[in-house]
Amino acid sequence: MVELIGKFGIGLNPPSYHEIREKYLKMEVNKIDEMLQEFKDKWKRLGSDKVFEMLDEMVEKVGEENVVQVVTDNAANYKAAGQRLME
């Protein structure tokens, strides 16, 4: 990056704080969201298995008789894992 700045020369105007914070940050967030979309689709199916394993492990650790309530996110994988845990 520094080499490219040097090649451009003295007239380079760097992006403003606002451009970096708004424009470029939003561009990066959108790019990452696009990359994650394929994984998010899998999380709905496969994520509940992992969440179930983690919840089940905790219930076993504290003892089923000591569990009064499990509070989770409202995401589909947590709902599915909670349903399996209750079964």
Secondary structure, DSSP 8 states (H G I E B T S, - for coil): -HHHHHHH-TT-----HHIIIIIIHHHHHHHHHHHHHHHHHHIIIIIHHHHHHHHHHHHHHH-GGG--------SHHHHHHHHHHH-
